[in-house]
Amino acid sequence: MMSGEPSGGPATPYVLDPDSAAPLYHQIRESLRGAIEDGYLEAGLMLPPERELALTYGVNRLTLRQAVGELVHEGLLRREHGVG
């Protein structure tokens, strides 16, 4: 999905731990936060489409939306209506 790998970064930022007690949306939220902080996702650019991210994580779109919604609430991401 993402090309290249930032130096010192993990092999992939899109791995969830099915044995974790943390809800999937928490794991996705932290994964996306790490992907942004580590340069996998560049600030100011659009995220991949919800459908694509949901498939990447192996979750439904509602779970993904909940994680993204929390990051929007925290101010790390922003939604722009009509942009995609």
C-alpha positions in Angstrom: 0.0 0.0 0.0 2.6 2.6 1.0 5.8 2.7 -1.0 9.1 2.8 0.7 9.9 2.5 4.4 11.1 5.3 6.6 14.4 4.5 8.2 14.0 2.9 11.6 10.2 2.4 11.0 8.4 -0.9 11.3 8.0 -3.2 8.3 4.2 -2.3 8.1 2.1 0.0 10.2 -1.1 -1.9 9.4 -0.9 -4.9 11.7 -3.5 -5.5 14.4 -3.0 -7.9 17.3 -6.0 -10.3 17.5 -5.0 -11.4 21.0 -4.9 -7.9 22.4 -7.5 -6.8 24.9 -7.7 -3.4 23.2 -10.7 -2.9 20.8 -9.9 -3.1 17.1 -10.7 0.6 16.6 -8.2 1.6 19.4 -5.5 -0.5 17.6 -6.4 1.1 14.3 -6.3 4.6 15.8 -2.8 3.9 17.2 -1.6 2.3 14.0 -2.8 5.3 12.0 -1.2 7.7 14.5 2.1 5.8 14.2 1.9 5.7 10.4 1.5 9.5 10.4 4.2 10.1 13.0 6.6 7.7 11.2 6.0 9.2 7.8 4.1 6.3 6.2 1.2 8.8 5.7 2.2 12.3 4.9 0.7 15.3 6.7 -1.6 17.3 4.6 -2.4 14.5 2.1 -5.6 12.4 2.0 -5.8 9.1 3.6 -6.4 6.1 1.3 -10.1 5.5 0.8 -12.1 4.0 3.7 -12.8 0.9 1.8 -9.2 0.3 1.0 -8.0 0.9 4.6 -10.8 -1.3 6.0 -9.6 -4.1 3.7 -6.0 -3.5 4.6 -6.8 -3.8 8.3 -9.3 -6.6 7.8 -12.2 -4.8 9.5 -15.5 -3.4 8.5 -15.8 0.3 7.5 -17.7 1.2 10.7 -14.8 0.1 12.9 -12.4 2.1 10.7 -14.7 5.2 10.8 -14.7 5.0 14.6 -10.9 5.0 14.7 -10.6 7.9 12.2 -13.4 9.8 14.0 -11.3 9.7 17.2 -8.2 11.0 15.4 -10.4 13.8 13.9 -11.7 14.6 17.4 -8.1 14.8 18.7 -7.1 17.1 15.8 -4.6 14.7 14.2 -6.8 14.3 11.1 -9.5 16.5 9.6 -12.5 15.8 7.4 -13.3 18.0 4.5 -16.8 17.6 3.0 -16.9 17.1 -0.7 -13.2 16.3 -1.0 -13.4 12.5 -0.9 
